[in-house]
Amino acid sequence: MKASAKIDPSSLAVTPLTPERWDDLVALFGPERGGLGGCWCQWYRLLRPDFEALDRDGRRQRFEKLVQEGPPPGVLAYDGDRPVGWCAVSPRAAQPRLDKGRVSKRVGDQDYDHIWVITCLFVDRPWRRKGLMRPLIDGAVKLARDQGARHVEAYPMIPSPKTGDADLFVGKLNAFLSCGFRQIAKPLPKRAVVRRAV
Ligand SMILES: CC(C)(COP(=O)(O)OP(=O)(O)OC[C@H]1O[C@@H](n2cnc3c(N)ncnc32)[C@H](O)[C@@H]1OP(=O)(O)O)[C@@H](O)C(=O)NCCC(=O)NCCS
């Protein structure tokens, strides 16, 4: 694939992370890295002391158990047979660290019981800058809707030319807006709270 080419939509599929796809998630994240720094998507799911009490293997095992138990904690993107992208989405209640964040703390007196949150995106390096962010967001919204969510929330950023790929794990604001989200708060100059009914 040419470095600059957008992904061919006819070879792209976005689907929930169900137990039989666990090995694909491991292949995408890297068995050692677990995404970035051995996180295994546990950062928002655990308060800091509980997160730090687990080593990489502990976080990986915890995540695998969550996948086994369901509901799927996110969606995988495939280019043909190859897993190339991930977007985490889960009920807000399953992600207690969100309440502690300057950007992700609760906004107003909402019915937070039915809000799901997109917390993280990850695309395999050779597939970056090929347009996977929006299909991943759309797939995550569909998963949340199918699981009974009423709203989906996210905390994307407005990147600058200096923004590194890792910093953009929360997604880009205009991508969420073009996927039907609206901005409901702007807690920092380069960070927004966006939400859409599903
Ligand atoms: C952030 C990330 C998911 C973006 O995915 P992607 O498939 O490359 O994104 P897209 O190609 O769909 O681009 C979407 C938009 O983001 C922009 N973009 C992508 N990477 C960017 C960067 N590093 N800086 C600024 N803008 C960037 C694109 O130009 C595009 O903008 P536009 O819609 O206004 O034209 C990917 O770079 C990644 O996986 N980064 C690592 C994140 C990570 O470490 N996650 C795990 C944490 S444990």
The ligand as a Gaussian input file, in Angstrom:
#p B3LYP/6-31G(d) Opt

LIG

0 1
 C       -4.457000       8.813000      16.518000
 C       -4.669000       7.721000      15.493000
 C       -5.694000       6.723000      16.032000
 C       -5.196000       8.378000      14.203000
 O       -5.651000       7.348000      13.352000
 P       -5.551000       7.502000      11.757000
 O       -6.236000       6.348000      11.163000
 O       -4.129000       7.728000      11.396000
 O       -6.388000       8.827000      11.516000
 P       -6.959000       9.315000      10.102000
 O       -6.034000       8.944000       9.001000
 O       -8.364000       8.865000       9.963000
 O       -6.930000      10.889000      10.289000
 C       -7.979000      11.575000      10.951000
 C       -7.585000      13.031000      11.074000
 O       -6.533000      13.133000      12.039000
 C       -5.424000      13.808000      11.453000
 N       -4.233000      13.250000      12.067000
 C       -3.858000      11.937000      12.149000
 N       -2.707000      11.838000      12.842000
 C       -2.359000      13.094000      13.210000
 C       -1.289000      13.637000      13.953000
 N       -0.311000      12.882000      14.482000
 N       -1.262000      14.993000      14.145000
 C       -2.214000      15.773000      13.640000
 N       -3.290000      15.319000      12.917000
 C       -3.338000      14.001000      12.714000
 C       -5.538000      13.527000       9.968000
 O       -4.830000      14.485000       9.212000
 C       -7.028000      13.638000       9.785000
 O       -7.405000      14.992000       9.765000
 P       -8.658000      15.519000       8.859000
 O       -9.792000      14.594000       9.091000
 O       -8.900000      16.900000       9.353000
 O       -8.172000      15.442000       7.440000
 C       -3.312000       6.982000      15.187000
 O       -2.328000       7.938000      14.858000
 C       -2.800000       6.175000      16.378000
 O       -3.132000       5.014000      16.533000
 N       -1.991000       6.815000      17.247000
 C       -1.512000       6.099000      18.442000
 C       -2.579000       6.211000      19.542000
 C       -2.254000       5.321000      20.715000
 O       -1.116000       5.204000      21.123000
 N       -3.320000       4.692000      21.270000
 C       -3.168000       3.736000      22.344000
 C       -3.053000       4.369000      23.660000
 S       -2.856000       3.096000      24.889000

